[in-house]
Amino acid sequence: MAHKILVIDDSNVIRNMVRDMLPKGNFEVLEAKDGVQGLNLIQQERPNLIMLDFLLPKMSGWEVFQNIQLQPALQAIPLVLMSGRKEEVTEKLQEPFEYFEFVQKPFDQAQLITAIKTAMAKAKRRPPAGVAPVAAAAPAATSAVTTAPSSNADIQALNAKIASMQAEIDGMKKQMGQILNFIKQRMK
């Protein structure tokens, strides 16, 4: 059975790029070119993964994200937020991103696959809707056992932040290379 991936991006290039980067035969790629169309497809199709651009026409990616968070059935769907400028995302959502993954544009196939895998892992860690997180329900420091998961969560959060920063650095390197090539071509 193919996994349904919904790509919500106003750029036809990005939608096609994601489709081309995914392993053939494993995925059915659904596409939406704006936030309204994307939210409708999420509700109708219940995809296995959502790739959501943060800046969209008609309804922004931020508004789509907020709508997803209001519906417990949709919260469980793994989510990858995409943007060319990470600061736009972090203005509204604080890092580390606990239940979704972020990938900075432009991205390559390895970054895309890593983001998808990470988003799926993060979605599995999300407590079911209406269930209080275990850490909040337990007393703060009753034993060493209750502090260990917190330490593991902290380590995972730091590792996710490191991976995110590395992806951001790689994206900047790629952009710098493109700028240098452009300048070299203009100087000829």
Secondary structure as a PSIPRED ss2 file (coil, helix, strand):
# PSIPRED VFORMAT (PSIPRED V4.0)

   1 M C   1.000  0.000  0.000
   2 A C   1.000  0.000  0.000
   3 H E   0.000  0.000  1.000
   4 K E   0.000  0.000  1.000
   5 I E   0.000  0.000  1.000
   6 L E   0.000  0.000  1.000
   7 V E   0.000  0.000  1.000
   8 I E   0.000  0.000  1.000
   9 D C   1.000  0.000  0.000
  10 D C   1.000  0.000  0.000
  11 S C   1.000  0.000  0.000
  12 N H   0.000  1.000  0.000
  13 V H   0.000  1.000  0.000
  14 I H   0.000  1.000  0.000
  15 R H   0.000  1.000  0.000
  16 N H   0.000  1.000  0.000
  17 M H   0.000  1.000  0.000
  18 V H   0.000  1.000  0.000
  19 R H   0.000  1.000  0.000
  20 D H   0.000  1.000  0.000
  21 M H   0.000  1.000  0.000
  22 L C   1.000  0.000  0.000
  23 P C   1.000  0.000  0.000
  24 K C   1.000  0.000  0.000
  25 G C   1.000  0.000  0.000
  26 N C   1.000  0.000  0.000
  27 F E   0.000  0.000  1.000
  28 E E   0.000  0.000  1.000
  29 V E   0.000  0.000  1.000
  30 L E   0.000  0.000  1.000
  31 E E   0.000  0.000  1.000
  32 A E   0.000  0.000  1.000
  33 K C   1.000  0.000  0.000
  34 D C   1.000  0.000  0.000
  35 G H   0.000  1.000  0.000
  36 V H   0.000  1.000  0.000
  37 Q H   0.000  1.000  0.000
  38 G H   0.000  1.000  0.000
  39 L H   0.000  1.000  0.000
  40 N H   0.000  1.000  0.000
  41 L H   0.000  1.000  0.000
  42 I H   0.000  1.000  0.000
  43 Q H   0.000  1.000  0.000
  44 Q H   0.000  1.000  0.000
  45 E H   0.000  1.000  0.000
  46 R C   1.000  0.000  0.000
  47 P C   1.000  0.000  0.000
  48 N C   1.000  0.000  0.000
  49 L E   0.000  0.000  1.000
  50 I E   0.000  0.000  1.000
  51 M E   0.000  0.000  1.000
  52 L E   0.000  0.000  1.000
  53 D E   0.000  0.000  1.000
  54 F C   1.000  0.000  0.000
  55 L C   1.000  0.000  0.000
  56 L C   1.000  0.000  0.000
  57 P C   1.000  0.000  0.000
  58 K C   1.000  0.000  0.000
  59 M C   1.000  0.000  0.000
  60 S C   1.000  0.000  0.000
  61 G H   0.000  1.000  0.000
  62 W H   0.000  1.000  0.000
  63 E H   0.000  1.000  0.000
  64 V H   0.000  1.000  0.000
  65 F H   0.000  1.000  0.000
  66 Q H   0.000  1.000  0.000
  67 N H   0.000  1.000  0.000
  68 I H   0.000  1.000  0.000
  69 Q H   0.000  1.000  0.000
  70 L H   0.000  1.000  0.000
  71 Q C   1.000  0.000  0.000
  72 P H   0.000  1.000  0.000
  73 A H   0.000  1.000  0.000
  74 L H   0.000  1.000  0.000
  75 Q H   0.000  1.000  0.000
  76 A C   1.000  0.000  0.000
  77 I C   1.000  0.000  0.000
  78 P C   1.000  0.000  0.000
  79 L E   0.000  0.000  1.000
  80 V E   0.000  0.000  1.000
  81 L E   0.000  0.000  1.000
  82 M E   0.000  0.000  1.000
  83 S E   0.000  0.000  1.000
  84 G C   1.000  0.000  0.000
  85 R C   1.000  0.000  0.000
  86 K H   0.000  1.000  0.000
  87 E H   0.000  1.000  0.000
  88 E H   0.000  1.000  0.000
  89 V H   0.000  1.000  0.000
  90 T H   0.000  1.000  0.000
  91 E H   0.000  1.000  0.000
  92 K H   0.000  1.000  0.000
  93 L C   1.000  0.000  0.000
  94 Q C   1.000  0.000  0.000
  95 E C   1.000  0.000  0.000
  96 P C   1.000  0.000  0.000
  97 F C   1.000  0.000  0.000
  98 E C   1.000  0.000  0.000
  99 Y C   1.000  0.000  0.000
 100 F C   1.000  0.000  0.000
 101 E E   0.000  0.000  1.000
 102 F E   0.000  0.000  1.000
 103 V E   0.000  0.000  1.000
 104 Q E   0.000  0.000  1.000
 105 K C   1.000  0.000  0.000
 106 P C   1.000  0.000  0.000
 107 F C   1.000  0.000  0.000
 108 D C   1.000  0.000  0.000
 109 Q H   0.000  1.000  0.000
 110 A H   0.000  1.000  0.000
 111 Q H   0.000  1.000  0.000
 112 L H   0.000  1.000  0.000
 113 I H   0.000  1.000  0.000
 114 T H   0.000  1.000  0.000
 115 A H   0.000  1.000  0.000
 116 I H   0.000  1.000  0.000
 117 K H   0.000  1.000  0.000
 118 T H   0.000  1.000  0.000
 119 A H   0.000  1.000  0.000
 120 M H   0.000  1.000  0.000
 121 A H   0.000  1.000  0.000
 122 K H   0.000  1.000  0.000
 123 A H   0.000  1.000  0.000
 124 K H   0.000  1.000  0.000
 125 R H   0.000  1.000  0.000
 126 R C   1.000  0.000  0.000
 127 P C   1.000  0.000  0.000
 128 P C   1.000  0.000  0.000
 129 A C   1.000  0.000  0.000
 130 G C   1.000  0.000  0.000
 131 V C   1.000  0.000  0.000
 132 A C   1.000  0.000  0.000
 133 P C   1.000  0.000  0.000
 134 V H   0.000  1.000  0.000
 135 A H   0.000  1.000  0.000
 136 A H   0.000  1.000  0.000
 137 A H   0.000  1.000  0.000
 138 A C   1.000  0.000  0.000
 139 P C   1.000  0.000  0.000
 140 A C   1.000  0.000  0.000
 141 A C   1.000  0.000  0.000
 142 T C   1.000  0.000  0.000
 143 S C   1.000  0.000  0.000
 144 A H   0.000  1.000  0.000
 145 V H   0.000  1.000  0.000
 146 T H   0.000  1.000  0.000
 147 T H   0.000  1.000  0.000
 148 A H   0.000  1.000  0.000
 149 P H   0.000  1.000  0.000
 150 S H   0.000  1.000  0.000
 151 S H   0.000  1.000  0.000
 152 N H   0.000  1.000  0.000
 153 A H   0.000  1.000  0.000
 154 D H   0.000  1.000  0.000
 155 I H   0.000  1.000  0.000
 156 Q H   0.000  1.000  0.000
 157 A H   0.000  1.000  0.000
 158 L H   0.000  1.000  0.000
 159 N H   0.000  1.000  0.000
 160 A H   0.000  1.000  0.000
 161 K H   0.000  1.000  0.000
 162 I H   0.000  1.000  0.000
 163 A H   0.000  1.000  0.000
 164 S H   0.000  1.000  0.000
 165 M H   0.000  1.000  0.000
 166 Q H   0.000  1.000  0.000
 167 A H   0.000  1.000  0.000
 168 E H   0.000  1.000  0.000
 169 I H   0.000  1.000  0.000
 170 D H   0.000  1.000  0.000
 171 G H   0.000  1.000  0.000
 172 M H   0.000  1.000  0.000
 173 K H   0.000  1.000  0.000
 174 K H   0.000  1.000  0.000
 175 Q H   0.000  1.000  0.000
 176 M H   0.000  1.000  0.000
 177 G H   0.000  1.000  0.000
 178 Q H   0.000  1.000  0.000
 179 I H   0.000  1.000  0.000
 180 L H   0.000  1.000  0.000
 181 N H   0.000  1.000  0.000
 182 F H   0.000  1.000  0.000
 183 I H   0.000  1.000  0.000
 184 K H   0.000  1.000  0.000
 185 Q H   0.000  1.000  0.000
 186 R H   0.000  1.000  0.000
 187 M H   0.000  1.000  0.000
 188 K C   1.000  0.000  0.000
